[in-house]
Amino acid sequence: MGGVANEVATCTEPFEVGGRLCKRCRREPEARSARRCSQMVVESPTMQRVLEKAATVANTDASVVIRGESGSGKEVLARALHANSTRKLKPFVAVNCAALPAELLESELFGHAKGAFTGAVSARKGLFEAANEGTLLLDEIAEMPLALQAKLLRVLQDGELRRVGESQPVYVDVRVICATHQNLTEAVKARTFREDLYYRLKVFTLVVPPLRERREDIPALAKMFLFQEHHPTEKFSRAALAALCDYRWPGNVRELANAVKHGVVLSQGNDVELRHLPDELQGLGEPTAPEPPTDGDLVTLAETEKRYVLRVFEACNRQQQESARVLGIGRTTLWRKLRDYGVNP
């Protein structure tokens, strides 16, 4: 069952005073209101608000439901909650409830006795016991079979579980965080999710927006992934960075990470250029040059510059900092140009 569940040592190094990156894992800080490094990169106001809310519930034992599209970073947020909790020095264990059939998932979660089923050659503790005093992330909780949902409810209510094939109860102290891309309210209405379990879990709900709704995070995330790949120059060309900002990312942050890895491989140690990125990003990012003017449609150099600047500004989702970086000018210079063009900066 390797790969289904993993115990991680989340970075709990405090940020260096006055520093920009964590001293240990070299990642950006996740939020001013969070105390510890949880290996997150956030620039957008939308995600800042999510993390500010997360910071208020992190240092509690309350159950949390994290909703968001596939690849949007739900598990990363769960790790952030753990890293900023009193359980941060205890295990963080994650399991995908959709990855295993019901009978195997029950054994994975609760453990089993020797001989409990074919292949159970020895007794084995489950993930709840592995996460004792720590945090257990149940990813894709909506996919959990109804019979197992009843057993999960018992653990949440009493801290009591029974290994498969045993009658003796085992007591655990585990904080449970759930993640799903589905609407649990609709699942309750469809009777595929227990209502009592839903209300037991839904103490707090955090919604992770898709990457297309927080484009300000794209440049910082892309550069973090570039750093993780040990790229020699750690640089994107202007066109490549603009393309990354312009793409809609249906696969969210996971797709962005893979796109950066694609660029790292093809760039062969040079700056990552647009031609190194996946095919679906080709044609994006390069601001379209104005058509050569005819004799009756001549424009001034200033008008050509204006069109180019505004094209880049729109391609970067109207983010001044990133637009200035792509254009190769200072942010103040860009602000003045936009003001002169009649655009509200």
N, C-alpha and C positions, 0 to 999 in steps of 0.2 A: 504493500500500500504506500510505497514511497512516493513522495510528491503530493499526496493528498493532504497531509498535515505536516506542518513544520514548526519547530520551536525556534524563535529568533532571539538574538540579543540586541534589542533596540538600543540605539545610542542614547545614553542618558547624560552625556557630558554637558555641563552648563556652558553657555556661550561666553566667550571671552569679552570682557568689558571693553566697549569701543570697537570690537572686531566685527567683521562682516560675515565671516564663515565660522562654523563650528571647528574647534581645534582638532577634534578627533576624526569626524567623518567628512569634514570639508564641505558640508552642505549649507544652504542658506537657512537662516532662522525661519521657523514656521509662523510665528505671530508674536507680536510684542507682549500680548497678555499670557502667552504660554511660557512656562519656566524652563523647559528642557528641550533638547534637540530631538526631533522625531523624524528627521530626514525629509522635510517637506520644503518645497519652493513655492512661494505664493507672492504674487504682485497685485492681483486683481482685487478691487474692493469687494466683489461678490464672494470670493473665497476667504477674504479677510473676515467678513461677517460670519461665515460658517465656522472659522476657527475661533473667533471670539466667543461664539456660543459654545463651541466644544470645550474651550478652556474653563468655562463655568461649571461644566459637568464632569470634567476629566477626573478631578480629585474626589470623586464620590464612588459609591458602589452601585449606582443606579444603572439599570439596563438601558442600552441605547440601540436604536434601529437606524442604520445608515442606508439611505436610498440613493440610487444613482445609476446611470447607464453603465453598461459593461466597459471596463477599462478606464473609468473616470477617476479612480483613486480611492475607492471605498476602504480597501484594506489598509492603505497608507494612512487614512484618517483614523482607522481603528488603532493602528500602531501609535499614532500621535496621542490618542486618549490614554493608552496604556503607559506611554513614556512620561506623561504628565500626571500620573496617578500615584497613590501611595503603594501600588503594587509594582512599580516600575522595575524593581530588582528581582521580581519573581517571573515565572515563565509567561511568555505570550505564545499561544498555540492557535493555529488556524486550520479549519477544515472546510472543504467545499461540499455542502450537503447534496449537490446535484451530481457529484462525481462517483458515487457509490450506490449500488442497489440497497434496498431497505435493510436486508439481513446483515450485510457487511457494515453498513453505516451504524447500526445499533451496536455491534461489537466494537467498532472503531471509537464510538463515543463513550460507551459504558464499560468496555472490557468484557472478558469472558473467562469462564472456568475451564480447566483442562477437560477435554472430552465433550464440551458443550455442543459441538457440531463437528462435522467431518473436517479434518485438518487442524482442529484445535488441539495440538499436541502438548501444549503447556498453557498454564494460566497466564493471562495478560491484562495489564491495567489499560483502561481506556483514556481518551484524551481529557475527560473531565478530571481524572486523577492526575494526569500529567500537568494540567494547568492549575492544580491546587494552589491557592493563595495568589494566583495570578489572573490572567485574562484569557478567555476562550472566545475566538471569533467564529461564529457560525455563518459562513458565506452562503449565499443563495438559500436562505432559511425557508423561503416559500416552497422550495422543492422537497422539503422534508415530509415523509409520509405521515399521515394522520396518526397512526399507531405510535410512532416515535414522538410525535408532538405531545401526546399525553404523558409519556415518560419524561420528556424535557420539562413539562410543566411541574411535575413532581420534584425534580431537582431544583428548579427555580424557587419553589415554594418552601421546601423543607431542607434543601441541601443534601438530599438523600438519594442514592442511586443503588441499583442492584446489577451486578455483572451478569451477563448472559449465562444461564446455567447455575446461578447461585441464588440462595434465598437470604443470605446474610447482607444487611444493608451496609453501605459504605458512605461516609459523610465527607463532603467536600465543601470548600469555600472558594468559589469561583465567580468572577465577574463575567457576565455573558454580554457580548456585543454581537448584534446580528446585522447582516448586510444583505441587500436584495435589490434587483433591478425592477421588481414587480411592485404593484400597488397592493399592499397587504389588506387594505380596506376592501378592495374588490375581491381579493382572494377569500376573505371572510364571507362576503355575500355569496360567492360561488361555492361555499362550503368545502373549499380545499385547504382552508387554514382555520384552526380552532379559534373561536372568538375569545375564550378565556385566556389562551396563550397570547393572543394578540395584545390584549390589555395588560397582561403581565409584562410583556416585553416593551411595550410602547410607553416607557416612562419619559424618554426623550427621543426625538427624531431629528436627525441631521440629514439634510439633502445636499448631495454633492452635485453641483451643476456640471453639465457637459462642457468639454473644452471649448467648443464653439461659442459658448456664452461667457467665457472668461479668457479672451484672447490675450489680455495683458500678461497672462502667465506663460504664454508660448515661448517667447525668447528666453526667459530665465530657465524654463524646463529644458528647452533644447540645449542650452549651454551646460546645464547640469549633466544631461545624458552624454554630451560630448566629453565632459570631464571624466565621467565614469568609464568611458571607453578608452581612456588614456590616449586621446588624440594628441599628436605632437604640437599642433599649433593652437588647438582649442578655438578655432575661428570658423565662422561661416562667411561666405561672400554676401554682399548686400542683397543680391538677387535671391540667393538661397534663403536668407533669413526672411525676406519679404514673402517668399512663396510659403514658408512655414506658417507665417502669420495669416496668409490669405486663404489657406486650405480649411475645409470645414471639419475635418477630423471625425468621421463617423465612428472610428474605433477609439477615440479619445486619447488619453495620455499614453496608453499602451501602444497605440498605433504611432504616436509621435516618437516614442522611444525606439520603435523598430525602424522608423524612417531615418532617424539619426544614425542608427547602427548601419543601415544601408549606405548612408553617405560616408561614414567612416571607412567602410571597406573599399568603396570605389575611389575615394579621394587619395588613398595610398600615402597618407602622411601629409598631404597638402591641405590648404584651406578647403572646406567643404563647399562646393559650388552647386548651382542649380542642377547641372547635368548629372551630379552624383546622387541626387535624391530620387525616390521612386517615381515611376512613370506618371502616376496620378497627380503629381505635383508639377510636372512639366507644363509650361505655358502659364504658370502662375508666377507672381513675384516680379517679373520683368515688366516695369511700367512701359506701356505701349508708347513708342515714339510717335510724335505727330506725323501725319501723312505729309510728304513733301508738298509745300504750298504751290499752287498754280499762280500764274501771274495775277489773276484776279482775287487771290485769297492769301496774299502775303501777310504774315504776322510779325510782330516785333520779337526780338530776343527775350524781352521781359514777358511777353505773353506765352512764349514757348516754355520758359522757366515756370511760369505760374501753372500751366497745364501739367507739367511734370511733377511739381511739388504736390499739387492736389491729388494726382493719381497715386503717388506714393502714400500720401496721408490716408486715402481711402483704403489702399491695399493693406495698410497696417492697422486697419480698424479704428482710424482716427486717434491713435495713441501718439501723443507728441514725442515722448522719449524715444520710442522705437522708430518713428518716422525720421527723426533727426539723425538717429544712428545709421539708418539706411541711406539717407541723403548725404551723410558725411558733413553735417553742419551742426552747430550748437543748438541746444533746445531753445535758448532765448532768440536766436536768429530765426528759427522756424516760427516761433510765436509771433514775432514781428511780421514775418511774411504773411502768415495766416490772417493776422489783423488787417494788413494792408489789402488782402484779397477779399475782405468782407466776411471771413469765416470766424465764427466765435470760438476762440481757442479754449 
